[in-house]
Every structure is written in structure tokens, then in C-alpha cells.
Amino acid sequence: MQDFFWRSHDGLKLHAAEHLPASTPTGLPIICVPGLTRNSRDFSDFAPWATGLGHRVLAISLRGRGLSDRDSKPRRYRPTIYARDVIGLLDATGIDQAVFVGTSLGGLVTMETAKQAGDRVAAAILNDIGPTVERGGLDRIASYAGSAAPVTDWQSAVAHCRHINGIAFPDFQEADWQRLARWTFREGPDGAPVTDYDRAIFRPAPAWALPIMEWLLWRRFRHLATGRPVLALRGALSDILSSATLAAMRNAGPLVTTAEVPRVGHAPTLAEPEARSAMQAFLTRLSGI
């Protein structure tokens, strides 16, 4: 893994973790976009697996997360700007087309990127996100995103991750929780964990705006699913993507396929055997198109 930095259109220094296969890439590059409070480290397992299949992988930390600059104007923390940042990465790396892997918010950014620059998105894997986002899941995320985490040391960081994610990962062991904590927090100057995102990234939408947003997201998804392959993954315990929405997504176009990951909520880590099987079949089909 090596760090790749580029400048956004408005001057921010942004970061992606770049993973290269052992030999010349044989598949399309893969751009990984994480969820709301997440960063490039969420793809630490996925990237080596995908490079083993012959893909160059770039895992992004969106502005305000990880090693990417924080934005002094929080109103710019929104999918339209994130998509513009992603297109800037494609330009900076000389990538004409890529497969996008978007988890949660990253899936919405993928849809918006396809709207802004459709020729750059060859295919997409949407990880536990769809055009209809369940209100219960939004309320759960709102209960912790944007507020200070009650963390003073790495033990309490692990406990915090278990508290807010326990329902999503009932089979996690202690080592899994410790690793998730290291992906969620960074080490501060005194060695104590610090939340690795700008708390200003979270601005809940008013209730009256949700139906309008859902209508727009369905338009974005149908555009994404027109003429390009899409794989939609759902954690079987998800409170963000319902099984009914997943079925509606599958019916949105002939190139849409779906898969469920058992005993996982929002969102699958992409290391699960069922997720890997579905993704490998999807990427293999792409190589034959």
C-alpha cells in the first residue's frame, strides 16, 4: 500500500490508499468509497483480495476523513462535492474508467459520480445502500455521528465501536472489535485515540426533505443501472437497506444483480465469504464484457 494525494477543485489535499497487484493489472481499476464517518482503512481487507484478482485499487478518504483535509465550509460536505473530488482523483491518476465500490454514503457518491461523469463509471458495487434509506437506520446513525465519542483510551475506543456496531456484527470476536477501533480512530499526539473525521460532516436532513431525497436517489440509481452492470449487496440484518428495496433495485434493470450477506447488518466488511463470492462472480463477468 502507498499513499496517493491529490488536490480538489477548491484546494483541499485529499488522500487515497493505493494498492497495486504483484504484476501488470489485468482488470479495470477499482475505486473504493467508504461510508459517512469512515475512511480508506475500511478497505484494508478488500484491497489485497482485489489486487489478487489483478485490479489496481484506490481506497478514498473523503474530505473531512482520515488523511484528507478538513473543510472549513461544512456545507461542502455533500455528495455532489464528494463526486467532484472523486472525478478529480480519476483525472490525477489518469484513470479513464473504473469499477466503483461504494459502502453506504460511498454508494450515494457512486450514483452521483455516474450522474456527473457517466463515462467514467464502468460498473458499480453498492454495499448496503439503496435509493430508499430506512428511517430507523438514519436515526441510529444520528445518535452518534456528529457528537464526541466517549473515548479516552484504546480500551474505551473498542467498547464504543462494540456499542454502536454490535447489532451489525453479532459474530465479531475481540480481535475484530480491536481492529475496527483502529480503523475508526487515529492515534492522537499523546497516543490516545481521536475520532478520525470532522464532526461537521453530519447534518441531518429535515423530515420534510426525505421524500424528495428518495425520489432523487431513485433517479440517480436508475441512471447508474442503465447500461452498466451493478451489484447490490445487503447485510441480512441491515437497518439501512431493506429486503424490499433490494428487490426493487434488482428489478430496475437487466444488468442489476443482488446478494445478501447473512448475519451481518450495516454494512458488510466485504470480507464475508458470501460477499466475496458475489463480487468475484461480478468482476469475472466484467472481464468478459
N, C-alpha and C positions, 0 to 999 in steps of 0.2 A: 504494500500500500504506500502511496505517496500523496502528499497534499497538493492540490491544484487550487490556485486563487485566480479570480478574475474580477473585473470592475463592472458594477451595474451601470445602467444608463444615467443614474443620478449620483454616481461616485462612490458607492459603498464597495468595500473589499469583501468579496464573498468566497466561500470555501466549498470544495468538494473533495471527498476521498476518492482517489483514482486507483483502481485495481486492474492490473494487466494480466492476460493469460501468459503461460510459460512460453508459448510460441506465437507466431503471427495469428491475430484474431481471424476466426472463420465465420463468425456470426455478426449480426448488427450490434453496435454499441448499445448498452443499456444505461438509461438514466433513472436513478432511484430518488424518489422524492418522499420524505417522511411526513409524519403527522404533525398536528398543531404544536405540541410542546417538545417535539422530538428532534433528532439531528442525524447526521450521517452515520453515527455509530450503530444505529438500529439495523444497518445492513451489513454488519460485521460478519455474520454467518452466511448471508445470501451471496455476498460478493465473491468469496472464494469458490463457492459452488458454481456460480455463473461463469467465472473465468475458466473453471474446469471444463465448461461446455464450449469454450472458445470465444467468449464475449469480453470485450473491454467494458468495465463498469465504472460509472461515476456516481457516487452517492453524495447528494447535496445536503448541506445545512442551509436552509432558507435564511434570509436576512433576519437577524434577531435571535439566531440559534447558533450553538456550537462556536466554531471559529469564524463565523460570518459576523460582520459588523452589525451592531445595533443601529436602528433607525431613529433619528432624532424627531421624526414626524410619524407618530404611531398610526395615523390614518393611512399610511402607505403599507401597513401590514394587511394585505388583502390579495386574493388570488390573481387579480388582473396584473398586479405588480410582480407577484411571485413568478407568473408565467413569463413576463418580460425578462426577469432575471434568468430564467431557465433558457430562454432563447439566446440570451447573451452568452451563456455557457456553451451552447452549441456553436455559436459563432467563434468564440475564443478557442475552442478545441478543434475547429474545422470539421465538425460532425454535421453532415447533411441530413441524415435520418437516424432515428434511434427508436428502440423499444423503450417504452416508459413503464416503470413500476411505481405506482403511487399508493401509499398507505394513508387511509383516512383523508386528511386535508390534502395530502400529496395526490390523491386521486382527483380531487376537485381541481388542483393545479394542472394535472394532466389534461383534463377536459378543457380547461381554459387555454392551455398551450395549443391544443388541436384547433380551437376556435381562432386564435391569433395567427398561427403558423401551421396549418394543417398538413403541409407537405413535409414537415419535419418529424411528425409522429407516425412511424411506420406501423406500430401496434401498441397495445396497452394492456397491462395487468393492473386491475384495480383491486386493492387489498382492503376488504371490509368497508367499502364505501359505495354509495349509490346516490341517485338523484333525490330520493326520499330519505331523509335522515331522521331517525326516530327521536322524538322529543325526550324520552326517558334518558337516552344516552347523552343528549346535549345537556340535560340538567346535571347528570353525573359529572361530566367534564367541567361544567361551570362551577361545580362545588370545590374544585381545586385549582383549575387553570387561572392564572392572573393573580393568585394570592400567594403569600410567602409560605413555603413549606416548613413545617415544624421540625427542622433538621439541624442538629448541632455537631454530629459526628457520623461516621460511616454506618455505625450500627443503627442509628435512628433513620438514616437515609434508606437502608434496607427495609426497615419497618414501614416507612412511608410508602415505598413502592409496593409493598405487600398490601398495605391498607387500601390504596386506590386502584390496584390492579388484581387483587385476589380473586374477584369474581370472574375475571377474564382468563386466569391461568390456574385452575384448580389443581393441576398436576405438577406445578412448579416445585422444585426442591430448593433447599437453602442456597446452593451454588447458583441456581438460576436467578434468585432474587438478588444475590450479591452482584451478579453480572448486570442485571437490569439497572441496579442503582448506579453502577459505573457508567452506564450508557445515558442515564438521566441527569446525573450531577457531574460537575467537574471539580477538580481539587483547587481550592482557593489558596491564597498566599500563605495561610497558616496551616495548610494541609487539610482543613475541614471542607466538607462538601458544600458546593454552591450550586444553586439551580442554574442549569446551562441554557437558559433562554430569558429573553426580555419579557417581564411580566406584562408589558404593554401590548403584547401580541394579541391578547384575548379581549375582544369587545363583543359581548353577546348581542345578537340581533333582537330587536323588539318582536313581540309575538305577532304583531300585525304584518311584519315583513316576511314571515316564514312561508306562507303560501306563494308569495311572489318569487321567493328564492327557489322554492321547489319547482315551480313552473320553468324558471330559467335553467335550473340544473337538468331537467329532463330535456330541454332543447340542447344543452351542451352535450349530454350523454348521447342523444340520437345523432348529433353531428359526429361525435367521436366514433360511434359504431357504424357509421355509413362508409363503406368501402375500405375499412381496415379491421383486422382481427382484434377482438377484445376478449380477455379472460377476466371474469369477475369472481373473486374469492370471497367467501363469507365464513367467519367463525361461527360455528353452530350455536354458540352461547351469546352471540353479539346482541348488544342493546342499541347499536347504531344502524346496522343494516338488517332488515327483516327478511325472512324467507320469502314473503310475498313480493317484496321489492326485487329480490334476486330473480324470482321467476319472471317478473315483468321486464327486467333487464334482458334476460335470456330471449324473450320474445320480441325484443326491439330490433333485431336484425339477424340475418343468416350467419354472420361471422362472429356472433357473440356466443361464448361458451361459459359455463359456470361450474363451480365446485365448492363444496362445503368442507370445512376442516373441523372434525369432531373435537369436543371437549376443550374448545378454545373460544374466547369471546373477542372483544375488540382490543387489539387486532392480532391476527396470526403473526408469528415471528418470521414466517416463511422458511423455517427450518423443519416444520412438521412434515412427516412422510407424505401425507395426503396433498399438502400444498406443493411439495417438491414434484410429486408425480404429475399433478395437473400442469405445473409450469414447464416441466421438461417436455411433456407432450405438446404443449402450446408452442414452445420455442422450436421444437423439432419440425412442427408443421410450417412454421415461418420460413425455415431454411429451405423448404421445398416449394415455396411460392415464387 
